[in-house]
Amino acid sequence: MIMNESVDVDAIRTTLCHEFAKMVIAGANQVRVRITHPHGTPAEAWFYSHRDHTWQRDATTIADAPRVRAIQQELEQVLSRGRGDLWQARQHGAADHTDYDLSLHTSQLAELNDERLPGYLAGLLFLDANDADHNRRQAVRHGRIG
């Protein structure tokens, strides 16, 4: 059966970045998204932060299957890039879930507030080739951004 599902990728990215920013502002330097797939199909997305030497589950749970699949696709895209100057991604899991961990160099993000941090994270994690070329041209013209 083929289902025609439409999910706004920008909304998914915004959700991820807002959740990550919320956890970073609360003191986490590592965040995790767990995609549960108890029957082989992505069912829920759970958010975790690493604080006080342990993983702590956030209250946010996304249980809408099309959104969960879109979240997993976006995280796979981030994972395919592997790392950036301020972040590193990895994946691991078990039979009933897949974890996507993101380590952030939060000392360089500390100056950003809850209004600016989600947008900054979106630029770090979801920068496409056109954006990267534009930023390089801007850096040559105007000096480094940030």
BAZAZA-272774 format. One line per 8 residues: number of its first residue (from 1); their letters; for each residue x, y, z of N, C-alpha, C. Coordinates in steps of 0.2 Angstrom, whole numbers, plus 2048, in hexadecimal, padded with zeros to 3 digits. Layout:
<markols>
NUM	a	X:Y:Z:X:Y:Z:X:Y:Z; ...
</markols>
This chain:
<markols>
1	mimnesvd	804:7FA:800:800:800:800:804:806:800; 803:80B:7FB:807:811:7FB:803:817:7FE; 806:81A:803:802:820:806:805:826:804; 801:82B:802:803:831:800:803:836:806; 809:837:809:809:83B:80F:80E:841:80E; 80B:846:810:80F:84D:80F:811:84F:816; 817:850:817:81A:853:81D:81E:859:81C; 81D:85F:81F:821:864:81E:828:864:821
9	vdairttl	82D:863:81D:834:862:81F:837:868:823; 835:86E:821:837:873:825:834:873:82C; 82E:871:82D:82B:870:834:82E:86B:838; 830:865:834:834:860:838:83B:863:83A; 83E:866:836:845:869:838:844:86E:83E; 83F:872:83D:83D:877:843:83C:873:849; 838:86E:849:836:86A:84F:83D:867:852; 841:864:84E:847:861:850:84C:867:854
17	chefakmv	84C:86C:850:851:872:853:84E:875:859; 848:875:85A:845:878:860:846:873:866; 845:86D:864:846:868:86A:84D:868:86C; 851:868:867:859:868:868:85B:86E:86C; 858:874:86A:85A:87A:86D:857:87A:875; 851:878:876:84E:878:87C:853:873:881; 855:86E:87F:85A:869:883:861:86C:884; 863:870:87F:86A:873:87F:869:879:885
25	iaganqvr	864:87D:884:863:882:889:863:880:890; 860:87A:891:85F:876:897:865:873:89A; 86B:874:896:871:871:898:874:86B:895; 871:868:890:873:862:88C:878:864:887; 87D:860:886:882:860:881:881:85B:87C; 87D:856:87E:87B:850:879:874:850:879; 871:84F:873:86A:84E:872:869:847:86E; 863:844:86F:861:83E:86C:85A:83E:86A
33	vrithphg	859:83B:864:852:83A:862:852:832:861; 84D:82F:864:84C:828:864:846:827:85F; 847:823:85A:841:821:856:840:81A:857; 83A:819:85A:837:812:85C:834:80F:856; 836:809:855:833:805:84F:831:7FE:852; 82C:7FD:856:82B:7F7:859:829:7F1:854; 826:7F3:84F:824:7EE:84A:827:7F0:843; 82D:7F3:843:831:7F4:83D:82F:7FB:83A
41	tpaeawfy	82A:7FE:83C:828:804:839:829:80A:83E; 82C:810:83C:82D:815:841:826:817:844; 826:817:84B:820:818:84F:820:81F:853; 825:820:856:825:826:85B:82D:829:85A; 82D:82F:85C:833:832:85D:834:835:864; 839:833:868:83A:835:86E:840:839:86F; 840:83F:873:846:843:873:849:842:87A; 850:842:87A:854:841:880:859:846:880
49	shrdhtwq	85B:848:886:861:84C:887:866:849:88C; 86C:84A:88B:871:848:890:874:84D:895; 872:84C:89B:873:851:8A0:875:84D:8A7; 879:84F:8AB:87B:84C:8B1:87D:845:8B0; 881:843:8AB:884:83D:8A9:87E:837:8A8; 879:839:8A5:873:835:8A4:86F:837:89E; 86C:833:89A:867:835:895:860:836:899; 85D:83C:897:856:83D:89A:851:83E:895
57	rdattiad	84C:83B:895:847:83B:890:843:842:891; 842:845:88C:83E:84B:88C:836:849:88B; 832:84E:88D:82B:84D:88D:828:84C:886; 82C:84F:881:829:84F:87A:829:848:877; 824:846:874:823:840:870:81F:841:86A; 822:83F:864:81E:840:85E:81C:839:85C; 816:838:85B:813:832:85A:80F:832:853; 80F:837:84F:80C:837:848:811:834:843
65	aprvraiq	80F:82E:841:814:82A:83D:817:82E:837; 813:832:833:817:835:82D:81C:83A:830; 81B:83D:836:81F:842:838:825:83E:83B; 824:839:83E:82A:835:841:82E:832:83B; 82B:830:836:830:82E:830:833:834:82D; 830:83A:82D:834:840:82A:83A:842:82F; 838:841:836:83E:843:83B:844:83E:839; 842:837:838:847:833:837:84B:834:831
73	qeleqvls	848:836:82C:84B:838:825:850:83E:826; 84D:843:82A:851:849:82B:858:847:82F; 857:843:834:85C:841:839:861:83D:835; 85F:838:830:863:835:82C:867:839:827; 864:83F:825:868:844:821:86D:847:825; 86C:849:82B:871:84C:830:877:847:831; 875:840:832:879:83B:833:87E:83A:82D; 87B:83B:827:87F:83A:821:885:83F:821
81	rgrgdlwq	884:845:824:889:84A:824:88E:848:829; 88C:845:82F:891:842:834:893:847:839; 896:84D:837:898:851:83C:899:858:839; 899:85D:83D:89A:864:83B:89F:867:840; 8A1:86D:840:8A5:870:844:8A3:870:84C; 89C:871:84C:899:871:853:895:86C:855; 895:866:851:891:861:853:893:85A:850; 891:855:852:893:84E:850:88C:849:851
89	arqhgaad	88B:845:84C:885:841:84C:887:83A:84C; 883:836:84F:884:82E:84E:87D:82B:84F; 87D:825:84D:877:821:84D:879:81A:851; 874:818:855:874:811:857:86D:80F:859; 86C:808:85B:866:806:85D:865:7FF:85F; 85F:7FD:85F:85D:7F6:861:858:7F4:85C; 855:7EE:85E:850:7EB:859:84A:7F0:859; 848:7F3:85E:842:7F7:85E:843:7FE:85E
97	htdydlsl	849:801:85D:84A:808:85D:850:80A:859; 851:810:857:857:813:854:858:819:858; 85E:81A:85A:860:821:85E:865:825:859; 863:82B:859:867:830:855:86A:835:85A; 870:835:85C:874:839:861:877:83F:85D; 877:844:860:87A:84A:85E:87E:84D:863; 884:84E:863:889:851:868:88A:858:865; 889:85D:869:88A:864:868:88F:867:86C
105	htsqlael	893:86B:869:898:86F:86C:895:875:86F; 891:874:875:88D:879:878:890:880:87A; 897:87F:87B:89A:885:87E:89A:88B:879; 89A:889:872:899:88E:86D:892:890:86B; 88D:88D:86E:886:88E:86D:883:892:873; 887:893:879:885:896:87F:882:89D:87E; 885:8A1:879:883:8A7:879:87C:8A8:875; 87A:8A3:872:873:8A3:86F:86D:8A2:874
113	nderlpgy	868:8A6:873:862:8A5:877:85D:8A0:874; 858:89F:878:853:89A:875:84F:89D:86F; 850:8A3:86D:84D:8A5:867:852:8A4:861; 858:8A5:862:85D:8A4:85D:860:89D:85C; 860:899:861:863:893:861:860:88E:85C; 859:88D:85B:856:889:857:858:88A:84F; 858:891:84E:85A:892:847:861:891:845; 866:892:84A:86D:891:84A:86E:889:849
121	lagllfld	86A:885:84D:86B:87E:84C:869:87C:845; 863:87F:843:861:87D:83C:866:87E:837; 86A:884:837:86F:885:833:875:881:833; 876:87E:839:87C:87A:83A:87A:873:838; 874:870:839:872:869:838:870:868:831; 86C:86D:82E:868:86C:828:86B:871:822; 871:873:823:874:877:81D:874:873:817; 871:875:812:872:872:80B:878:875:807
129	andadhnr	879:872:801:87F:874:7FD:87E:87B:7FB; 878:87E:7F9:877:884:7F7:878:889:7FD; 876:888:803:877:88C:809:87F:88C:80A; 882:887:80A:889:886:80B:88D:88B:806; 88B:88B:800:88F:88F:7FB:88D:896:7FC; 887:898:7FE:885:89F:800:889:8A1:806; 88A:89D:80B:88D:89F:811:895:8A0:80F; 898:89C:80B:89F:89D:809:8A0:8A3:805
137	rqavrhgr	89B:8A5:801:89B:8AB:7FD:89B:8B1:802; 896:8B1:807:895:8B6:80C:89B:8B7:810; 89F:8B1:812:8A5:8B2:816:8AA:8B5:812; 8AB:8B4:80C:8B0:8B7:808:8AF:8BF:807; 8A8:8C0:806:8A6:8C7:805:8A7:8CB:80C; 8A4:8C8:811:8A3:8CC:817:8A7:8CA:81E; 8AB:8C5:81D:8AE:8C2:823:8AA:8BC:825; 8AC:8B8:82A:8A9:8B2:82D:8A2:8B5:830
145	ig	89D:8B1:82F:897:8B2:833:897:8AF:83A; 895:8B3:83F:895:8B0:846:89B:8B2:849
</markols>
